[in-house]
Amino acid sequence: MEDDLDRLENLAKTNKMHFSGDRCKVLYLEEEEEEEEEGGGEEETAEAGAPVFTMMEDCLLKKIEISVSEAEKRTGRNAMNMQETYTAYLVETRAVELQAEGHSFPPDSLWRRYSEFELLRNYLLVNYPHVIVPPLPEKRAEFVWHKLSADNMDPDFVERRRIGLENFLLRVASHPILCQDRIFNAFLTQEGGWKEIVNETGFQLKSDSRLKALNATFRVKNPDKRFTELKHYSDELQSVISHLLRVRAVSISHQEFDRITRSDRLSLTLLPFLVSGRDSVNSGCLLLVDRYAASIDDILEEEEHYADQLKEYLFYAEALRAVCRKHELLQYELETVAQDLTSKKQQCEELATGTVRTFSLKGMTSKLFGQETPEQREAKIKVLEEQIHEGEEQLQAKNLESRDFVKSAWADIERFKEQKNHDLKEALISYAVMQISMCKKGIQVWTNAKECFSKM
């Protein structure tokens, strides 16, 4: 069995998949390439087992290192002048060039609340509607098993959220468009007055209301098939990951119960041997029992890292839908302008020919009160011609805006799909490697137990 486990482990590792226990910080993984060997062996620039960044030349992470190094519980007064308890996170940045030159200056640091991370993301969503903006970690714990607290002030949850906030900043800093935003750069470097700078941009006024987006969803006549399929894909992605996390939470509870039950049964089974055996053998067997009982705890704690990676893509599903909603809104506005232009052209033609093609209030008025004078018709035709000219320009602008949005959005969607495939493949293979390692550890425990029993 050990040989089979070794083969499985080697198979997983040959896929160039590694996992950092601190959480995967790599965002865009390169395609597998053979390393060129020139002269002597080159020093490895990344830690063994850590994934590799693929960054654009102007990527912010080429210039600075970003980390959320610690969390601190604080108390203060909110906008309603009421006492509240919250968690602040220390954001640190350090210039890469200074490190490369051997300087050891302390990093620049500032404290941010979770609400400020939310404000930053809302700003990015409004100003970059064609971009799949990285999600924030959950504000309150979801899909938890009974040993994990759902309290957002729980130290374990705060630590996991700290890692998630760091991952969010790294995602944004490695994005070819978002990393260049001045508000994001101010978020990293300017502690005082940052909120005022964000609010001065007026991004809240540009935000599309949910009602307006919902109206566009139901009234758009010619939706883009690609975005419709993308919306269905995001729904399916959210459904599958939610189900997986829900099943995992139930499964973990069963594993925990099974661990306690089997540990108790094992202790009762070994009790006659422990009473009749030597003290040294007794202590060895008891140690094995303790190790066996603790083995599932270790694997459950490590599984939380993989669960957080899945949760990130659970929240990415909403980011995908946000892009789809914006496209539907643009398409609805385009169709509305086109319909209005067609209506005005028809009115102009009817005035010019004196015929009414469809039933209308205007036609009824003409029959009841007589036709308009030629001068009145000419004045109305002139106004309509001006409106038609403006409508044609507006339609051209809307067409251009829609084409640009589709081009930019689809490029980012392709980038996201590549990122998602690499990240989830890495997480699942790393999870398999972890399970294999735990099986090998279990075999070793029972092998040692067998040797212990043979000495009784």
C-alpha positions as a Python dict, from the first residue, in 0.01 Angstrom:
ca = {
    (1, 'M'): (0, 0, 0),
    (2, 'E'): (288, 237, 75),
    (3, 'D'): (420, 184, -280),
    (4, 'D'): (79, 278, -422),
    (5, 'L'): (68, 593, -209),
    (6, 'D'): (420, 690, -322),
    (7, 'R'): (318, 652, -687),
    (8, 'L'): (9, 868, -632),
    (9, 'E'): (212, 1133, -455),
    (10, 'N'): (472, 1145, -732),
    (11, 'L'): (196, 1165, -993),
    (12, 'A'): (46, 1467, -820),
    (13, 'K'): (379, 1640, -779),
    (14, 'T'): (473, 1593, -1147),
    (15, 'N'): (186, 1827, -1234),
    (16, 'K'): (398, 2114, -1099),
    (17, 'M'): (141, 2169, -826),
    (18, 'H'): (260, 2287, -487),
    (19, 'F'): (87, 2445, -192),
    (20, 'S'): (210, 2696, 62),
    (21, 'G'): (67, 2624, 406),
    (22, 'D'): (32, 2996, 475),
    (23, 'R'): (-218, 3008, 183),
    (24, 'C'): (-163, 3032, -191),
    (25, 'K'): (-40, 3384, -267),
    (26, 'V'): (21, 3326, -635),
    (27, 'L'): (-242, 3469, -855),
    (28, 'Y'): (-154, 3399, -1216),
    (29, 'L'): (34, 3079, -1275),
    (30, 'E'): (252, 3023, -1578),
    (31, 'E'): (203, 2738, -1820),
    (32, 'E'): (441, 2452, -1755),
    (33, 'E'): (778, 2515, -1919),
    (34, 'E'): (1103, 2330, -1901),
    (35, 'E'): (1369, 2524, -1716),
    (36, 'E'): (1678, 2603, -1914),
    (37, 'E'): (2004, 2504, -1754),
    (38, 'E'): (2289, 2735, -1836),
    (39, 'G'): (2631, 2698, -1674),
    (40, 'G'): (2621, 2646, -1298),
    (41, 'G'): (2305, 2589, -1101),
    (42, 'E'): (2097, 2904, -1055),
    (43, 'E'): (1968, 3002, -715),
    (44, 'E'): (1599, 2940, -668),
    (45, 'T'): (1414, 3271, -635),
    (46, 'A'): (1101, 3119, -484),
    (47, 'E'): (1057, 2899, -185),
    (48, 'A'): (1037, 2528, -252),
    (49, 'G'): (677, 2423, -289),
    (50, 'A'): (549, 2778, -350),
    (51, 'P'): (369, 2862, -677),
    (52, 'V'): (510, 3116, -920),
    (53, 'F'): (378, 3463, -1008),
    (54, 'T'): (323, 3563, -1367),
    (55, 'M'): (325, 3943, -1361),
    (56, 'M'): (301, 4213, -1625),
    (57, 'E'): (601, 4440, -1672),
    (58, 'D'): (417, 4734, -1514),
    (59, 'C'): (260, 4523, -1238),
    (60, 'L'): (269, 4687, -897),
    (61, 'L'): (410, 4371, -736),
    (62, 'K'): (722, 4422, -947),
    (63, 'K'): (786, 4735, -743),
    (64, 'I'): (660, 4668, -391),
    (65, 'E'): (585, 4379, -157),
    (66, 'I'): (245, 4388, 9),
    (67, 'S'): (134, 4204, 321),
    (68, 'V'): (-132, 4220, 591),
    (69, 'S'): (95, 4122, 875),
    (70, 'E'): (-127, 4130, 1184),
    (71, 'A'): (-473, 4199, 1324),
    (72, 'E'): (-561, 4397, 1634),
    (73, 'K'): (-884, 4419, 1831),
    (74, 'R'): (-987, 4777, 1906),
    (75, 'T'): (-1273, 4976, 2054),
    (76, 'G'): (-1402, 5314, 1944),
    (77, 'R'): (-1707, 5514, 1848),
    (78, 'N'): (-1890, 5475, 1518),
    (79, 'A'): (-2074, 5734, 1307),
    (80, 'M'): (-2369, 5717, 1547),
    (81, 'N'): (-2134, 5799, 1839),
    (82, 'M'): (-2193, 5455, 1987),
    (83, 'Q'): (-1923, 5235, 2140),
    (84, 'E'): (-1817, 4947, 1916),
    (85, 'T'): (-1551, 4678, 1900),
    (86, 'Y'): (-1378, 4612, 1569),
    (87, 'T'): (-1066, 4456, 1420),
    (88, 'A'): (-795, 4663, 1251),
    (89, 'Y'): (-542, 4509, 1009),
    (90, 'L'): (-182, 4622, 961),
    (91, 'V'): (-103, 4670, 591),
    (92, 'E'): (271, 4675, 517),
    (93, 'T'): (449, 4768, 195),
    (94, 'R'): (817, 4748, 113),
    (95, 'A'): (1003, 4856, -204),
    (96, 'V'): (1142, 4558, -393),
    (97, 'E'): (1439, 4759, -527),
    (98, 'L'): (1562, 4845, -176),
    (99, 'Q'): (1553, 4480, -78),
    (100, 'A'): (1736, 4379, -393),
    (101, 'E'): (2010, 4630, -313),
    (102, 'G'): (2055, 4482, 34),
    (103, 'H'): (1892, 4765, 232),
    (104, 'S'): (1692, 4664, 537),
    (105, 'F'): (1462, 4963, 592),
    (106, 'P'): (1146, 4893, 793),
    (107, 'P'): (833, 4859, 579),
    (108, 'D'): (578, 5138, 548),
    (109, 'S'): (271, 5042, 746),
    (110, 'L'): (-80, 5163, 821),
    (111, 'W'): (-395, 5025, 983),
    (112, 'R'): (-715, 4951, 792),
    (113, 'R'): (-1057, 4830, 900),
    (114, 'Y'): (-1255, 4571, 705),
    (115, 'S'): (-1505, 4845, 610),
    (116, 'E'): (-1223, 5033, 435),
    (117, 'F'): (-1142, 4724, 230),
    (118, 'E'): (-1513, 4714, 139),
    (119, 'L'): (-1505, 5080, 36),
    (120, 'L'): (-1202, 5016, -186),
    (121, 'R'): (-1369, 4721, -357),
    (122, 'N'): (-1696, 4912, -412),
    (123, 'Y'): (-1496, 5192, -574),
    (124, 'L'): (-1319, 4944, -805),
    (125, 'L'): (-1650, 4781, -900),
    (126, 'V'): (-1799, 5113, -1008),
    (127, 'N'): (-1495, 5251, -1191),
    (128, 'Y'): (-1394, 4924, -1361),
    (129, 'P'): (-1726, 4756, -1453),
    (130, 'H'): (-1558, 4545, -1721),
    (131, 'V'): (-1314, 4391, -1470),
    (132, 'I'): (-1381, 4086, -1253),
    (133, 'V'): (-1284, 4256, -928),
    (134, 'P'): (-1134, 4010, -674),
    (135, 'P'): (-1368, 3932, -383),
    (136, 'L'): (-1308, 4003, -16),
    (137, 'P'): (-1305, 3723, 240),
    (138, 'E'): (-1631, 3658, 421),
    (139, 'K'): (-1736, 3910, 683),
    (140, 'R'): (-1895, 3639, 894),
    (141, 'A'): (-1801, 3271, 889),
    (142, 'E'): (-2005, 3048, 658),
    (143, 'F'): (-2001, 2671, 607),
    (144, 'V'): (-1823, 2614, 939),
    (145, 'W'): (-1787, 2290, 1131),
    (146, 'H'): (-1862, 2286, 1502),
    (147, 'K'): (-1505, 2347, 1625),
    (148, 'L'): (-1484, 2673, 1429),
    (149, 'S'): (-1664, 2971, 1578),
    (150, 'A'): (-1901, 3176, 1362),
    (151, 'D'): (-1814, 3484, 1572),
    (152, 'N'): (-1637, 3744, 1357),
    (153, 'M'): (-1417, 3838, 1656),
    (154, 'D'): (-1294, 3480, 1709),
    (155, 'P'): (-909, 3476, 1686),
    (156, 'D'): (-899, 3183, 1441),
    (157, 'F'): (-1156, 3346, 1214),
    (158, 'V'): (-977, 3684, 1233),
    (159, 'E'): (-650, 3515, 1135),
    (160, 'R'): (-811, 3346, 835),
    (161, 'R'): (-970, 3675, 732),
    (162, 'R'): (-631, 3848, 765),
    (163, 'I'): (-489, 3599, 515),
    (164, 'G'): (-789, 3657, 288),
    (165, 'L'): (-747, 4035, 297),
    (166, 'E'): (-380, 3999, 209),
    (167, 'N'): (-476, 3773, -80),
    (168, 'F'): (-727, 4037, -199),
    (169, 'L'): (-457, 4307, -205),
    (170, 'L'): (-218, 4076, -390),
    (171, 'R'): (-487, 3994, -646),
    (172, 'V'): (-556, 4363, -710),
    (173, 'A'): (-184, 4453, -715),
    (174, 'S'): (-114, 4184, -975),
    (175, 'H'): (-405, 4281, -1201),
    (176, 'P'): (-277, 4467, -1511),
    (177, 'I'): (-547, 4738, -1485),
    (178, 'L'): (-646, 4764, -1119),
    (179, 'C'): (-287, 4788, -995),
    (180, 'Q'): (-245, 5125, -1168),
    (181, 'D'): (-539, 5292, -993),
    (182, 'R'): (-439, 5594, -784),
    (183, 'I'): (-702, 5526, -516),
    (184, 'F'): (-566, 5174, -467),
    (185, 'N'): (-214, 5312, -437),
    (186, 'A'): (-337, 5569, -183),
    (187, 'F'): (-503, 5287, 12),
    (188, 'L'): (-161, 5125, 54),
    (189, 'T'): (33, 5439, 142),
    (190, 'Q'): (-196, 5710, 285),
    (191, 'E'): (-366, 5641, 616),
    (192, 'G'): (-519, 5978, 702),
    (193, 'G'): (-779, 6128, 469),
    (194, 'W'): (-804, 5826, 239),
    (195, 'K'): (-1183, 5797, 277),
    (196, 'E'): (-1222, 6163, 182),
    (197, 'I'): (-1017, 6106, -135),
    (198, 'V'): (-1241, 5813, -234),
    (199, 'N'): (-1563, 6003, -167),
    (200, 'E'): (-1439, 6303, -368),
    (201, 'T'): (-1433, 6083, -679),
    (202, 'G'): (-1815, 6070, -662),
    (203, 'F'): (-1817, 5700, -746),
    (204, 'Q'): (-2142, 5651, -550),
    (205, 'L'): (-2325, 5871, -805),
    (206, 'K'): (-2199, 5652, -1091),
    (207, 'S'): (-2318, 5334, -927),
    (208, 'D'): (-2603, 5164, -1109),
    (209, 'S'): (-2900, 5085, -888),
    (210, 'R'): (-3003, 4722, -842),
    (211, 'L'): (-3356, 4807, -961),
    (212, 'K'): (-3222, 4962, -1282),
    (213, 'A'): (-3003, 4657, -1350),
    (214, 'L'): (-3292, 4420, -1278),
    (215, 'N'): (-3517, 4616, -1515),
    (216, 'A'): (-3254, 4584, -1789),
    (217, 'T'): (-3224, 4209, -1731),
    (218, 'F'): (-3593, 4148, -1800),
    (219, 'R'): (-3644, 4404, -2079),
    (220, 'V'): (-3336, 4357, -2297),
    (221, 'K'): (-3447, 4206, -2630),
    (222, 'N'): (-3120, 4087, -2783),
    (223, 'P'): (-2889, 3967, -2506),
    (224, 'D'): (-2537, 3861, -2598),
    (225, 'K'): (-2526, 3482, -2595),
    (226, 'R'): (-2173, 3477, -2449),
    (227, 'F'): (-2273, 3683, -2145),
    (228, 'T'): (-2590, 3481, -2097),
    (229, 'E'): (-2381, 3164, -2088),
    (230, 'L'): (-2134, 3333, -1852),
    (231, 'K'): (-2416, 3421, -1613),
    (232, 'H'): (-2536, 3060, -1616),
    (233, 'Y'): (-2178, 2947, -1560),
    (234, 'S'): (-2141, 3177, -1257),
    (235, 'D'): (-2466, 3043, -1111),
    (236, 'E'): (-2344, 2687, -1161),
    (237, 'L'): (-2003, 2768, -1013),
    (238, 'Q'): (-2164, 2913, -702),
    (239, 'S'): (-2406, 2622, -671),
    (240, 'V'): (-2137, 2353, -704),
    (241, 'I'): (-1892, 2515, -462),
    (242, 'S'): (-2168, 2590, -209),
    (243, 'H'): (-2279, 2228, -220),
    (244, 'L'): (-1919, 2108, -186),
    (245, 'L'): (-1856, 2329, 118),
    (246, 'R'): (-2188, 2232, 275),
    (247, 'V'): (-2115, 1861, 232),
    (248, 'R'): (-1766, 1914, 369),
    (249, 'A'): (-1899, 2086, 682),
    (250, 'V'): (-2132, 1790, 749),
    (251, 'S'): (-1859, 1539, 666),
    (252, 'I'): (-1616, 1705, 906),
    (253, 'S'): (-1867, 1678, 1189),
    (254, 'H'): (-1899, 1308, 1116),
    (255, 'Q'): (-1521, 1268, 1102),
    (256, 'E'): (-1485, 1441, 1437),
    (257, 'F'): (-1746, 1211, 1593),
    (258, 'D'): (-1579, 909, 1431),
    (259, 'R'): (-1240, 1018, 1564),
    (260, 'I'): (-1370, 1033, 1923),
    (261, 'T'): (-1560, 703, 1892),
    (262, 'R'): (-1271, 511, 1739),
    (263, 'S'): (-1023, 659, 1986),
    (264, 'D'): (-1241, 544, 2278),
    (265, 'R'): (-1286, 198, 2128),
    (266, 'L'): (-913, 166, 2066),
    (267, 'S'): (-838, 263, 2427),
    (268, 'L'): (-1085, 0, 2555),
    (269, 'T'): (-940, -263, 2322),
    (270, 'L'): (-585, -196, 2436),
    (271, 'L'): (-670, -167, 2805),
    (272, 'P'): (-613, -541, 2891),
    (273, 'F'): (-277, -533, 2712),
    (274, 'L'): (-173, -209, 2881),
    (275, 'V'): (-255, -345, 3230),
    (276, 'S'): (-48, -660, 3178),
    (277, 'G'): (240, -499, 2988),
    (278, 'R'): (559, -326, 3098),
    (279, 'D'): (554, 47, 3186),
    (280, 'S'): (775, 146, 2891),
    (281, 'V'): (553, -48, 2649),
    (282, 'N'): (242, 100, 2812),
    (283, 'S'): (362, 455, 2766),
    (284, 'G'): (453, 382, 2402),
    (285, 'C'): (108, 242, 2325),
    (286, 'L'): (-66, 531, 2499),
    (287, 'L'): (141, 773, 2294),
    (288, 'L'): (31, 595, 1976),
    (289, 'V'): (-333, 622, 2083),
    (290, 'D'): (-291, 997, 2142),
    (291, 'R'): (-128, 1041, 1803),
    (292, 'Y'): (-407, 850, 1634),
    (293, 'A'): (-669, 1064, 1808),
    (294, 'A'): (-493, 1388, 1712),
    (295, 'S'): (-430, 1294, 1347),
    (296, 'I'): (-778, 1395, 1228),
    (297, 'D'): (-751, 1733, 1405),
    (298, 'D'): (-433, 1807, 1208),
    (299, 'I'): (-589, 1726, 875),
    (300, 'L'): (-906, 1924, 951),
    (301, 'E'): (-705, 2234, 1036),
    (302, 'E'): (-506, 2202, 714),
    (303, 'E'): (-825, 2148, 515),
    (304, 'E'): (-939, 2496, 620),
    (305, 'H'): (-676, 2647, 389),
    (306, 'Y'): (-826, 2462, 93),
    (307, 'A'): (-1180, 2553, 201),
    (308, 'D'): (-1084, 2922, 202),
    (309, 'Q'): (-954, 2889, -154),
    (310, 'L'): (-1286, 2738, -261),
    (311, 'K'): (-1475, 3013, -79),
    (312, 'E'): (-1281, 3275, -273),
    (313, 'Y'): (-1417, 3135, -599),
    (314, 'L'): (-1761, 3105, -443),
    (315, 'F'): (-1750, 3484, -402),
    (316, 'Y'): (-1594, 3529, -747),
    (317, 'A'): (-1926, 3404, -890),
    (318, 'E'): (-2095, 3727, -781),
    (319, 'A'): (-1813, 3931, -943),
    (320, 'L'): (-1884, 3750, -1272),
    (321, 'R'): (-2254, 3829, -1245),
    (322, 'A'): (-2173, 4197, -1182),
    (323, 'V'): (-1996, 4213, -1521),
    (324, 'C'): (-2294, 4040, -1687),
    (325, 'R'): (-2540, 4287, -1528),
    (326, 'K'): (-2338, 4583, -1654),
    (327, 'H'): (-2339, 4443, -2007),
    (328, 'E'): (-2716, 4388, -1992),
    (329, 'L'): (-2761, 4747, -1880),
    (330, 'L'): (-2548, 4877, -2167),
    (331, 'Q'): (-2738, 4658, -2415),
    (332, 'Y'): (-3072, 4781, -2280),
    (333, 'E'): (-2962, 5146, -2310),
    (334, 'L'): (-2843, 5078, -2667),
    (335, 'E'): (-3175, 4919, -2763),
    (336, 'T'): (-3369, 5207, -2603),
    (337, 'V'): (-3172, 5467, -2801),
    (338, 'A'): (-3217, 5267, -3123),
    (339, 'Q'): (-3592, 5231, -3063),
    (340, 'D'): (-3629, 5603, -2989),
    (341, 'L'): (-3438, 5690, -3307),
    (342, 'T'): (-3659, 5462, -3518),
    (343, 'S'): (-3970, 5623, -3369),
    (344, 'K'): (-3851, 5975, -3449),
    (345, 'K'): (-3763, 5879, -3806),
    (346, 'Q'): (-4112, 5738, -3851),
    (347, 'Q'): (-4270, 6057, -3711),
    (348, 'C'): (-4061, 6268, -3949),
    (349, 'E'): (-4163, 6054, -4248),
    (350, 'E'): (-4531, 6075, -4152),
    (351, 'L'): (-4516, 6454, -4127),
    (352, 'A'): (-4336, 6479, -4459),
    (353, 'T'): (-4582, 6253, -4648),
    (354, 'G'): (-4894, 6340, -4451),
    (355, 'T'): (-4976, 5974, -4390),
    (356, 'V'): (-5007, 5796, -4054),
    (357, 'R'): (-4898, 5430, -4066),
    (358, 'T'): (-5009, 5326, -3722),
    (359, 'F'): (-5290, 5422, -3489),
    (360, 'S'): (-5183, 5707, -3260),
    (361, 'L'): (-5320, 5992, -3054),
    (362, 'K'): (-5169, 6233, -3302),
    (363, 'G'): (-5363, 6073, -3588),
    (364, 'M'): (-5689, 6096, -3394),
    (365, 'T'): (-5622, 6460, -3309),
    (366, 'S'): (-5563, 6543, -3676),
    (367, 'K'): (-5892, 6384, -3777),
    (368, 'L'): (-6087, 6564, -3503),
    (369, 'F'): (-5933, 6911, -3528),
    (370, 'G'): (-5798, 6917, -3881),
    (371, 'Q'): (-5455, 6895, -4037),
    (372, 'E'): (-5164, 7115, -3930),
    (373, 'T'): (-5059, 7405, -4146),
    (374, 'P'): (-4754, 7359, -4375),
    (375, 'E'): (-4558, 7603, -4158),
    (376, 'Q'): (-4633, 7401, -3844),
    (377, 'R'): (-4532, 7078, -4020),
    (378, 'E'): (-4207, 7229, -4142),
    (379, 'A'): (-4120, 7350, -3791),
    (380, 'K'): (-4190, 7008, -3643),
    (381, 'I'): (-3992, 6832, -3919),
    (382, 'K'): (-3696, 7060, -3850),
    (383, 'V'): (-3706, 6981, -3476),
    (384, 'L'): (-3734, 6609, -3548),
    (385, 'E'): (-3441, 6621, -3792),
    (386, 'E'): (-3226, 6780, -3523),
    (387, 'Q'): (-3337, 6513, -3273),
    (388, 'I'): (-3267, 6240, -3529),
    (389, 'H'): (-2917, 6377, -3583),
    (390, 'E'): (-2855, 6381, -3208),
    (391, 'G'): (-3004, 6032, -3179),
    (392, 'E'): (-2774, 5895, -3450),
    (393, 'E'): (-2471, 6039, -3270),
    (394, 'Q'): (-2594, 5897, -2940),
    (395, 'L'): (-2653, 5556, -3100),
    (396, 'Q'): (-2304, 5561, -3249),
    (397, 'A'): (-2156, 5647, -2908),
    (398, 'K'): (-2357, 5370, -2737),
    (399, 'N'): (-2246, 5119, -3000),
    (400, 'L'): (-1884, 5217, -2947),
    (401, 'E'): (-1922, 5201, -2566),
    (402, 'S'): (-2081, 4856, -2590),
    (403, 'R'): (-1811, 4723, -2825),
    (404, 'D'): (-1533, 4855, -2603),
    (405, 'F'): (-1697, 4705, -2294),
    (406, 'V'): (-1737, 4363, -2458),
    (407, 'K'): (-1377, 4364, -2582),
    (408, 'S'): (-1232, 4467, -2243),
    (409, 'A'): (-1465, 4246, -2039),
    (410, 'W'): (-1403, 3937, -2246),
    (411, 'A'): (-1026, 3981, -2225),
    (412, 'D'): (-1054, 3993, -1845),
    (413, 'I'): (-1292, 3696, -1842),
    (414, 'E'): (-1037, 3487, -2034),
    (415, 'R'): (-769, 3595, -1787),
    (416, 'F'): (-995, 3496, -1499),
    (417, 'K'): (-1073, 3154, -1648),
    (418, 'E'): (-704, 3079, -1683),
    (419, 'Q'): (-641, 3192, -1324),
    (420, 'K'): (-934, 2987, -1194),
    (421, 'N'): (-825, 2669, -1372),
    (422, 'H'): (-472, 2694, -1233),
    (423, 'D'): (-578, 2785, -880),
    (424, 'L'): (-844, 2517, -840),
    (425, 'K'): (-626, 2252, -1004),
    (426, 'E'): (-346, 2340, -763),
    (427, 'A'): (-577, 2336, -460),
    (428, 'L'): (-738, 2002, -546),
    (429, 'I'): (-410, 1828, -629),
    (430, 'S'): (-250, 1968, -314),
    (431, 'Y'): (-550, 1840, -120),
    (432, 'A'): (-495, 1494, -270),
    (433, 'V'): (-125, 1506, -177),
    (434, 'M'): (-221, 1602, 179),
    (435, 'Q'): (-463, 1309, 204),
    (436, 'I'): (-195, 1073, 72),
    (437, 'S'): (53, 1204, 329),
    (438, 'M'): (-200, 1149, 606),
    (439, 'C'): (-259, 791, 488),
    (440, 'K'): (115, 726, 492),
    (441, 'K'): (132, 874, 840),
    (442, 'G'): (-151, 643, 952),
    (443, 'I'): (32, 341, 811),
    (444, 'Q'): (343, 441, 1004),
    (445, 'V'): (141, 478, 1327),
    (446, 'W'): (-7, 129, 1293),
    (447, 'T'): (331, -19, 1199),
    (448, 'N'): (476, 125, 1520),
    (449, 'A'): (173, -3, 1713),
    (450, 'K'): (232, -352, 1575),
    (451, 'E'): (592, -343, 1694),
    (452, 'C'): (473, -219, 2033),
    (453, 'F'): (222, -503, 2067),
    (454, 'S'): (482, -763, 1973),
    (455, 'K'): (689, -658, 2276),
    (456, 'M'): (405, -723, 2520),
}
